[in-house]
Amino acid sequence: MQTNTLLAEQSNTQVLTVYRNQFLQDVIEGLTGSPKRLDSKYFYDANGDKLFQQIMQCPEYYPTRCEMEILKRQRGAITSTINALLPSYDVIELGAGDATKSVYLLQEMIQTGTDFTYYPVDISGSIISELENKLPQTLPGLQVRGLHGEYMRMLHQASELSNKNKLVLFMGANIGNFDTRQALNFCRQLRRQLKEGDLLMIGFDLKKHPAVILDAYSDSQGITRAFNLNLLHRINRELNADFKLRLFDHYASYDPATGACKSYLVSLANQKVRIGNTVTVEFERDECIYMEISQKYTPQEIQQLAFSAGFTPVADFRDTKNWFADCLWKV
């Protein structure tokens, strides 16, 4: 027993070391490039998770409320459409977060007698642990097996764990974290991981008045600012860096022609930042770090993306404001 425990601890240590090394490599590569950038996937440590939950409660941040309305009011229609296409399936949710929205679909599936296992996938280990502990209490009878890691690798692992058809959930407008070229590549990667008959339900934030969109990514309470700055704090803590958070500010922009809403951190002074023990990054005053994109779409652009990636659009479900769409695609 002691030997097994020691091996498990060694394995966990090795995984953490590999992850830290990749984190360090990505940060150095991003901050020594031109223009400087950081990968938004690293936003989500324990504090980042909490801050994003607060963002979703902000009055300006509409996407969560719009998608929640869809899943609350149309869960029966969504589940009926899925069940008509697939008699048997497992559910894999990419970027599950706290599953606040998907829980409505899961509940409906349980009530309709669907025999499935729920595989939440998230890069945050704390989120996965919380889901495995809490969801079976919230939804008695739900079978949960959390997968902690990168989307494609975990999707492949889920396919090895079960030979059932798959319903993949990629909601919350997470596809918007890619620019349009990256989104097409991502959807094509998803398609290669799936087999004929599998379904993908994917959430899109639709183009709308530019002011509505920009306000959502620059909230009056400053929570989005804190969320972006938290990544610098994480780099300080985990990679032995010395970012001075007071010397950076948050800036958001939106281009209604392209649908690209982008977030930046702006250096407020000429400064030098040490990363680890060997790398020093110089910042000029007003120089920006590109943090993330939130891409917006028209219905026509969504349909074209589906066909280009090798899917067939089956149905889309929209909120009453027509601001958000959860689209069901079939392989």
Phi, psi and chi 1 to 4 in degrees:
 res  aa     phi    psi   chi1   chi2   chi3   chi4
   1 MET       -  -43.2 -178.7   67.8   71.2      -
   2 GLN   -63.6  -38.1  -70.2  179.2  -16.7      -
   3 THR   -62.9  -44.1  -59.0      -      -      -
   4 ASN   -63.3  -41.9  -70.3  -20.5      -      -
   5 THR   -62.9  -42.5  -59.6      -      -      -
   6 LEU   -63.4  -42.1 -179.8   59.9      -      -
   7 LEU   -63.3  -40.5  -71.0  172.8      -      -
   8 ALA   -63.8  -41.9      -      -      -      -
   9 GLU   -65.3  -40.5  -69.7  175.7   -8.8      -
  10 GLN   -64.2  -40.9  -70.0  174.5  -19.7      -
  11 SER   -62.8  -45.3  176.9      -      -      -
  12 ASN   -61.6  -40.2  -72.2  -24.1      -      -
  13 THR   -63.2  -41.1  -60.0      -      -      -
  14 GLN   -64.8  -41.8  -70.4  170.8  -10.3      -
  15 VAL   -61.6  -44.7  169.3      -      -      -
  16 LEU   -64.4  -38.1  -71.3  172.6      -      -
  17 THR   -64.9  -44.5  -60.5      -      -      -
  18 VAL   -61.6  -43.4  169.9      -      -      -
  19 TYR   -63.8  -44.1 -178.3   80.0      -      -
  20 ARG   -63.7  -42.1 -179.8 -170.3  177.3  -80.3
  21 ASN   -62.2  -39.9  -70.4  -18.3      -      -
  22 GLN   -67.3  -41.6 -174.5   63.3   55.1      -
  23 PHE   -58.0  -48.9 -175.6   19.5      -      -
  24 LEU   -61.0  -45.0  177.7   61.6      -      -
  25 GLN   -61.5  -43.9  178.3 -178.1  -33.0      -
  26 ASP   -66.0  -39.3  -70.9  -15.5      -      -
  27 VAL   -66.8  -46.5  166.8      -      -      -
  28 ILE   -63.8  -44.1  -68.9  173.4      -      -
  29 GLU   -61.1  -41.9 -178.9 -178.5  -38.8      -
  30 GLY   -69.6  -40.9      -      -      -      -
  31 LEU   -83.8  -14.1  -66.8 -178.7      -      -
  32 THR   -99.3   -1.0   55.0      -      -      -
  33 GLY   -83.9  179.8      -      -      -      -
  34 SER  -138.8  117.3 -179.3      -      -      -
  35 PRO   -74.0  162.0   28.7  -35.2      -      -
  36 LYS   -67.4  147.4  -68.6  179.7  172.0   65.2
  37 ARG  -152.4  161.4   59.7  178.0  175.5   79.5
  38 LEU  -132.8  149.4  -73.0  170.9      -      -
  39 ASP   -82.6  122.9 -164.7  -35.8      -      -
  40 SER   -64.8  -16.8   60.2      -      -      -
  41 LYS   -65.0  -18.6   70.7 -178.3 -178.7 -177.9
  42 TYR   -89.1    3.1  -67.4  115.2      -      -
  43 PHE   -59.2  -29.4  -82.6  139.5      -      -
  44 TYR   -99.8   69.1  -60.3   96.3      -      -
  45 ASP   -87.7 -171.4   62.3   -7.6      -      -
  46 ALA   -60.2  -42.4      -      -      -      -
  47 ASN   -71.6  -36.5 -167.6   47.6      -      -
  48 GLY   -62.0  -39.2      -      -      -      -
  49 ASP   -58.5  -45.9  -67.3  -24.2      -      -
  50 LYS   -64.3  -43.1  -67.8  177.1 -176.8  176.6
  51 LEU   -64.9  -38.3  -73.9  167.1      -      -
  52 PHE   -67.9  -34.7 -171.4   67.4      -      -
  53 GLN   -61.3  -36.6  -61.6  -54.6  -45.5      -
  54 GLN   -69.4  -38.7  -66.7  175.7   37.9      -
  55 ILE   -57.7  -42.7  -72.3  172.1      -      -
  56 MET   -65.6  -17.3  -68.7 -167.4  -66.7      -
  57 GLN   -93.0   -7.0  -58.7  -57.6  -43.4      -
  58 CYS   -64.4  141.1  -71.1      -      -      -
  59 PRO   -61.3  -30.0   16.8  -28.8      -      -
  60 GLU   -77.3  -21.4  -59.5   95.8  -27.6      -
  61 TYR   -88.7   93.7 -166.6   77.4      -      -
  62 TYR   -81.1  -28.0   62.0   84.0      -      -
  63 PRO   -55.4  -41.8  -26.9   36.4      -      -
  64 THR   -63.5  -44.8  -59.2      -      -      -
  65 ARG   -64.7  -40.7  -68.9 -168.9  -61.3  -84.8
  66 CYS   -63.9  -45.9  -69.6      -      -      -
  67 GLU   -69.7  -35.0 -169.7  171.1   35.2      -
  68 MET   -61.7  -40.0 -172.3   72.3   81.2      -
  69 GLU   -60.7  -43.9  177.1 -160.4  -48.9      -
  70 ILE   -58.2  -50.3  -67.3  169.1      -      -
  71 LEU   -72.6  -31.2  -63.8  172.6      -      -
  72 LYS   -70.9  -48.7  -83.3 -174.8  175.9  179.6
  73 ARG   -84.8  -26.4  -64.6 -173.1  177.7 -175.5
  74 GLN  -117.0   14.9  -57.9 -176.6   58.2      -
  75 ARG   -60.6  -35.1   54.8 -173.3  167.6  178.8
  76 GLY   -64.4  -46.2      -      -      -      -
  77 ALA   -65.8  -39.1      -      -      -      -
  78 ILE   -64.3  -48.5  -64.9  170.3      -      -
  79 THR   -64.4  -39.9  -56.7      -      -      -
  80 SER   -62.3  -41.0  -64.3      -      -      -
  81 THR   -63.5  -43.5  -56.7      -      -      -
  82 ILE   -63.8  -48.5  -67.7  166.5      -      -
  83 ASN   -64.6  -28.9  -71.2  -16.2      -      -
  84 ALA   -71.5  -25.4      -      -      -      -
  85 LEU   -93.0  -32.1  -66.8  166.5      -      -
  86 LEU  -129.8  115.5  -77.5 -179.2      -      -
  87 PRO   -72.8  -25.9   24.4  -32.8      -      -
  88 SER  -147.7  134.8  176.1      -      -      -
  89 TYR  -164.9  161.9   54.8   89.4      -      -
  90 ASP  -109.4  159.7  -77.4  -32.9      -      -
  91 VAL  -112.1  123.1  179.5      -      -      -
  92 ILE  -117.9  120.8  -54.8  170.6      -      -
  93 GLU  -109.4  118.3 -177.4  168.2   12.6      -
  94 LEU   -86.8  125.9  -54.5 -179.6      -      -
  95 GLY    67.4   54.1      -      -      -      -
  96 ALA   -64.8  -29.2      -      -      -      -
  97 GLY    58.1 -138.3      -      -      -      -
  98 ASP   -90.8    5.6   63.1   -2.2      -      -
  99 ALA    60.1   22.3      -      -      -      -
 100 THR   -58.3  -37.7  -57.0      -      -      -
 101 LYS   -87.0  -45.9  -68.4  172.1  -71.0 -171.5
 102 SER   -65.6  -19.3   52.2      -      -      -
 103 VAL   -59.7  -28.7   70.3      -      -      -
 104 TYR   -68.0  -41.3  -68.6  101.5      -      -
 105 LEU   -67.0  -43.4  -78.2 -176.2      -      -
 106 LEU   -60.6  -42.0  -60.9  174.6      -      -
 107 GLN   -63.0  -43.1 -175.8  179.7   47.1      -
 108 GLU   -64.2  -39.5 -173.1   73.4   17.3      -
 109 MET   -65.1  -40.1  -69.9  169.3 -176.0      -
 110 ILE   -63.3  -43.8  -68.7  171.3      -      -
 111 GLN   -66.7  -28.4  -69.5  176.7  -10.5      -
 112 THR   -89.3    4.8   56.0      -      -      -
 113 GLY    81.8   16.9      -      -      -      -
 114 THR   -70.1  130.7  -55.7      -      -      -
 115 ASP   -94.4  104.7  179.1   20.7      -      -
 116 PHE  -147.3  159.7   69.7   97.9      -      -
 117 THR  -110.7  138.5  -62.2      -      -      -
 118 TYR   -98.8  121.1  173.4   56.3      -      -
 119 TYR  -110.9   90.9  -64.2   92.8      -      -
 120 PRO   -75.6  133.2   26.9  -30.8      -      -
 121 VAL  -116.0  129.6  176.3      -      -      -
 122 ASP  -154.4  148.9 -152.6  -77.7      -      -
 123 ILE   -77.5  -13.7 -161.8  168.0      -      -
 124 SER   -93.0  114.6  169.5      -      -      -
 125 GLY   -65.0  -34.1      -      -      -      -
 126 SER   -65.5  -36.9   60.8      -      -      -
 127 ILE   -65.2  -45.2  -76.0  -71.4      -      -
 128 ILE   -61.7  -44.1  -68.7  -61.6      -      -
 129 SER   -60.5  -42.0  -63.6      -      -      -
 130 GLU   -65.2  -41.7 -173.2  172.8  -20.1      -
 131 LEU   -63.7  -44.2  -69.9  175.4      -      -
 132 GLU   -63.7  -31.1  -71.5 -177.9  -37.8      -
 133 ASN   -83.1  -39.7  -69.6  -29.4      -      -
 134 LYS   -95.2  -35.9  -68.5 -173.3  176.2 -180.0
 135 LEU   -61.2  -42.9  -88.0 -177.2      -      -
 136 PRO   -61.9  -24.4  -25.4   36.7      -      -
 137 GLN   -77.7  -38.8  -60.0  173.6   26.7      -
 138 THR   -70.5  -39.5  -54.7      -      -      -
 139 LEU  -123.7   84.9  -61.4  174.2      -      -
 140 PRO   -55.9  134.2  -25.5   34.9      -      -
 141 GLY    96.3  -11.7      -      -      -      -
 142 LEU   -74.2  129.9  178.7   66.5      -      -
 143 GLN   -94.2  120.2  -57.7  175.8   65.5      -
 144 VAL  -121.8  133.9 -178.0      -      -      -
 145 ARG  -137.5  103.0  178.9  159.3 -176.3  173.9
 146 GLY   -74.4  146.6      -      -      -      -
 147 LEU  -127.8  117.3  -61.6  173.0      -      -
 148 HIS  -103.0  113.1  172.6 -147.7      -      -
 149 GLY   157.2 -165.5      -      -      -      -
 150 GLU   -70.9  147.0  -61.1  -78.1   -9.7      -
 151 TYR   -54.3  -56.0  -69.2  162.2      -      -
 152 MET   -66.9  -39.0  -63.3  -55.2  164.2      -
 153 ARG   -66.1  -40.7 -171.2  163.7   60.0   86.6
 154 MET   -72.5  -33.1  -66.8  -58.9  100.6      -
 155 LEU   -64.6  -40.9 -175.0   55.0      -      -
 156 HIS   -63.7  -40.9  178.6   73.4      -      -
 157 GLN   -64.0  -41.2 -175.5  173.0  -33.6      -
 158 ALA   -62.1  -36.7      -      -      -      -
 159 SER   -66.4  -31.3  -62.5      -      -      -
 160 GLU   -74.6  -27.3  -68.9 -177.4  -27.0      -
 161 LEU   -79.9  -24.9  -67.4  169.9      -      -
 162 SER  -146.6  138.4  169.6      -      -      -
 163 ASN   -98.2    8.5   59.2    6.5      -      -
 164 LYS   -68.4  159.6  -76.9 -174.4  176.1 -179.0
 165 ASN   -60.0  159.2  -85.2  111.0      -      -
 166 LYS  -119.2  139.3  -57.6  -68.2 -173.0  -67.2
 167 LEU  -107.0  111.4  165.6   65.3      -      -
 168 VAL   -96.7  127.5  176.3      -      -      -
 169 LEU  -103.7  126.0  -55.3  178.6      -      -
 170 PHE  -135.4   79.5 -168.5   52.1      -      -
 171 MET  -105.0 -166.2  -59.2 -169.7  -62.2      -
 172 GLY    69.1   16.3      -      -      -      -
 173 ALA    58.5   29.3      -      -      -      -
 174 ASN   -62.5  -26.1  -74.3  -28.0      -      -
 175 ILE   -61.1  -24.7 -169.1   66.3      -      -
 176 GLY   -69.1  -10.9      -      -      -      -
 177 ASN   -73.9   -4.0  -66.6  -26.0      -      -
 178 PHE  -112.2  148.6  -55.1  109.3      -      -
 179 ASP   -71.9  175.2   63.5   31.6      -      -
 180 THR   -63.3  -36.5   52.5      -      -      -
 181 ARG   -68.2  -44.4  176.4 -174.3   55.4   81.7
 182 GLN   -65.0  -36.4  -66.9  168.5  -27.2      -
 183 ALA   -62.7  -41.9      -      -      -      -
 184 LEU   -64.1  -44.1  176.3   56.4      -      -
 185 ASN   -62.1  -41.6  -70.5  -22.4      -      -
 186 PHE   -63.0  -45.9  178.3   82.7      -      -
 187 CYS   -64.8  -34.6  -70.3      -      -      -
 188 ARG   -68.3  -37.7  -76.8  174.8  171.9  167.2
 189 GLN   -62.4  -43.0  -71.7 -179.7   55.5      -
 190 LEU   -58.2  -46.0  -87.9 -179.6      -      -
 191 ARG   -57.9  -38.5  169.3   63.6 -176.4   83.4
 192 ARG   -69.5  -23.3  -72.9 -166.4  -69.7  -90.1
 193 GLN   -84.6  -11.4  -66.7  -72.8  -17.7      -
 194 LEU  -107.6  164.3  -58.4  175.9      -      -
 195 LYS  -118.6  169.0   60.7 -175.4  179.9 -178.2
 196 GLU   -54.9  133.4 -173.4  173.6   -8.8      -
 197 GLY    95.3  -20.2      -      -      -      -
 198 ASP   -61.9  154.5  -73.7  -12.1      -      -
 199 LEU  -120.1  148.5  -62.7  174.7      -      -
 200 LEU  -126.3  124.1  170.7   64.2      -      -
 201 MET  -108.9  118.0 -175.5  165.7  168.8      -
 202 ILE  -129.8  134.2 -178.9  168.7      -      -
 203 GLY   -96.3  135.2      -      -      -      -
 204 PHE  -126.8  133.8  -70.2   91.3      -      -
 205 ASP   -85.5  123.5 -167.0    3.1      -      -
 206 LEU   -86.5  151.8  -58.7  175.9      -      -
 207 LYS   -63.7  141.8  -71.0 -179.5  179.5  178.0
 208 LYS  -155.9 -165.7   57.8 -171.0   68.6   64.6
 209 HIS   -57.1  129.7 -165.5  -67.1      -      -
 210 PRO   -56.4  -35.4  -25.6   33.8      -      -
 211 ALA   -65.2  -37.1      -      -      -      -
 212 VAL   -62.3  -43.1  173.4      -      -      -
 213 ILE   -68.1  -47.8  -68.2  173.0      -      -
 214 LEU   -63.2  -40.1 -169.9   57.2      -      -
 215 ASP   -61.1  -32.9  -74.2   -9.9      -      -
 216 ALA   -66.7  -22.9      -      -      -      -
 217 TYR  -111.9   15.7  -64.2   89.1      -      -
 218 SER  -150.8   63.3 -170.6      -      -      -
 219 ASP   -67.0  152.4   63.6  -81.3      -      -
 220 SER   -67.9  -22.3   58.7      -      -      -
 221 GLN   -83.2  -11.3  -61.7  175.9   64.2      -
 222 GLY    78.7   17.8      -      -      -      -
 223 ILE   -73.0  -38.1  -59.9  173.3      -      -
 224 THR   -62.7  -37.9  -54.5      -      -      -
 225 ARG   -60.3  -47.2  177.2  180.0 -177.8  -85.3
 226 ALA   -63.7  -36.7      -      -      -      -
 227 PHE   -62.3  -44.0  178.1   64.6      -      -
 228 ASN   -68.2  -43.6  -81.3  -99.7      -      -
 229 LEU   -66.6  -25.7  -71.9  171.4      -      -
 230 ASN   -61.6  -28.7 -179.3   66.8      -      -
 231 LEU   -65.5  -37.4  179.6   47.7      -      -
 232 LEU   -64.1  -40.4  -57.1 -170.6      -      -
 233 HIS   -61.9  -40.4  178.9   69.0      -      -
 234 ARG   -65.0  -41.6 -179.4 -178.0 -176.1 -175.3
 235 ILE   -61.8  -41.5  -66.6  170.2      -      -
 236 ASN   -57.2  -47.2  -77.6   -9.2      -      -
 237 ARG   -72.0  -45.5 -176.2 -178.9   69.2 -111.5
 238 GLU   -91.6  -23.9  -63.4 -174.8   19.3      -
 239 LEU  -118.3   12.7  -58.3 -179.1      -      -
 240 ASN    56.9   49.8 -170.5   29.6      -      -
 241 ALA  -102.7  174.0      -      -      -      -
 242 ASP  -133.5   44.6   62.5   -5.8      -      -
 243 PHE   -58.0  134.8  -83.0  102.7      -      -
 244 LYS   -99.5  103.5  -64.2  177.6  178.2   64.3
 245 LEU   -61.5  -29.4  -87.6   64.0      -      -
 246 ARG   -67.4  -14.3   61.1 -176.1  172.7   79.4
 247 LEU   -97.3   16.5  -66.2 -178.0      -      -
 248 PHE  -133.7  146.2  -71.7   87.8      -      -
 249 ASP  -129.9  164.8 -158.0    1.5      -      -
 250 HIS  -104.0  140.7  172.8 -105.6      -      -
 251 TYR  -141.0  133.4  172.1   74.5      -      -
 252 ALA  -118.3  147.5      -      -      -      -
 253 SER  -138.6  154.1   69.5      -      -      -
 254 TYR  -138.3  131.2  176.1   61.0      -      -
 255 ASP  -108.6  105.1 -179.9   -3.3      -      -
 256 PRO   -66.4  -20.7   21.7  -30.9      -      -
 257 ALA   -71.1  -42.8      -      -      -      -
 258 THR   -95.9  -18.0   63.9      -      -      -
 259 GLY    80.8   12.7      -      -      -      -
 260 ALA   -94.6  117.3      -      -      -      -
 261 CYS  -105.6  120.7 -173.9      -      -      -
 262 LYS  -122.0  147.9  -62.2 -179.1  178.3 -179.2
 263 SER  -118.0  142.8  -68.4      -      -      -
 264 TYR  -135.4  156.6  -59.5   85.5      -      -
 265 LEU  -109.2  134.4  -73.8  178.1      -      -
 266 VAL  -111.7  127.8 -174.7      -      -      -
 267 SER   -72.3  129.0  175.6      -      -      -
 268 LEU   -92.4    1.5  -59.9  178.6      -      -
 269 ALA  -159.4  161.7      -      -      -      -
 270 ASN   -69.3  125.9  -65.5  -32.8      -      -
 271 GLN  -156.9  162.9   55.5 -179.8  -51.0      -
 272 LYS  -120.5  139.0  -65.0 -178.8  179.6  179.7
 273 VAL  -125.3  129.2  176.0      -      -      -
 274 ARG   -90.9  133.4  176.1 -179.2   49.1   78.1
 275 ILE  -117.4  117.3  -48.8  -68.7      -      -
 276 GLY    65.9 -149.0      -      -      -      -
 277 ASN  -101.3   -8.4  -61.2  -41.1      -      -
 278 THR  -127.0  -19.2   58.4      -      -      -
 279 VAL  -109.8  131.1  177.0      -      -      -
 280 THR  -120.9  129.6  -61.7      -      -      -
 281 VAL  -110.4  130.2  179.3      -      -      -
 282 GLU   -98.0  137.1  -65.9 -171.6   10.6      -
 283 PHE  -120.7  135.9  -70.9   87.5      -      -
 284 GLU   -90.7  155.1  -65.2 -178.1    0.4      -
 285 ARG   -58.2  135.0 -178.8  176.2  178.2  176.4
 286 ASP    75.2    3.6  -61.3  -31.6      -      -
 287 GLU   -72.7  143.5 -174.5  176.2    7.2      -
 288 CYS  -110.0  147.7  -65.3      -      -      -
 289 ILE  -106.3  121.2  -51.9  172.6      -      -
 290 TYR   -75.8  120.9  172.2   48.9      -      -
 291 MET  -101.6  -48.2  -58.7  -63.6  -74.5      -
 292 GLU  -164.8  164.2   67.7  170.7  -23.5      -
 293 ILE  -121.9  148.2 -174.1  172.1      -      -
 294 SER  -129.6   98.9 -177.1      -      -      -
 295 GLN   -83.0  135.6 -177.9   68.0   38.6      -
 296 LYS  -108.3  151.9  -47.1  -53.7  175.6 -173.9
 297 TYR  -132.6  156.1  -72.2   84.2      -      -
 298 THR   -94.5  159.9   64.8      -      -      -
 299 PRO   -56.7  -36.2  -27.8   36.0      -      -
 300 GLN   -66.7  -39.4  -65.8   75.9   20.6      -
 301 GLU   -66.4  -35.6  -70.7  167.7  -20.4      -
 302 ILE   -64.6  -46.1  -65.2  170.3      -      -
 303 GLN   -62.6  -41.3 -172.8  173.9   72.1      -
 304 GLN   -65.0  -37.7 -176.3   57.1   52.7      -
 305 LEU   -62.6  -43.3  175.8   60.4      -      -
 306 ALA   -58.9  -52.2      -      -      -      -
 307 PHE   -62.9  -41.6  -74.1  124.2      -      -
 308 SER   -65.3  -28.7  -62.1      -      -      -
 309 ALA   -89.7   -5.5      -      -      -      -
 310 GLY    97.5   20.7      -      -      -      -
 311 PHE  -112.4  162.3  -68.1   90.4      -      -
 312 THR  -114.2  121.0  -61.0      -      -      -
 313 PRO   -63.1  133.2  -19.0   31.2      -      -
 314 VAL  -107.5  -47.3  174.2      -      -      -
 315 ALA  -161.0  156.7      -      -      -      -
 316 ASP  -134.8  146.2   67.7  -31.7      -      -
 317 PHE  -123.1  122.4  -55.4   89.1      -      -
 318 ARG  -119.8  157.0  -57.8 -174.6 -165.1  177.2
 319 ASP   -78.3  172.0   66.0  -66.8      -      -
 320 THR   -68.8  -24.1   49.7      -      -      -
 321 LYS   -83.5  -10.2  -69.9 -176.9  177.3  179.5
 322 ASN    62.7   38.3 -153.3   32.0      -      -
 323 TRP   -99.9  -18.9  -78.6    4.7      -      -
 324 PHE  -144.4  148.9 -161.5   96.1      -      -
 325 ALA  -137.7  129.6      -      -      -      -
 326 ASP  -100.5  114.9  -82.8  -41.9      -      -
 327 CYS  -107.7  136.9  -59.1      -      -      -
 328 LEU  -104.8  120.9 -167.8   63.2      -      -
 329 TRP  -117.3  149.9  -62.1   -9.0      -      -
 330 LYS  -119.3  141.8 -177.3  178.8 -179.4  180.0
 331 VAL   -77.1      -  175.9      -      -      -
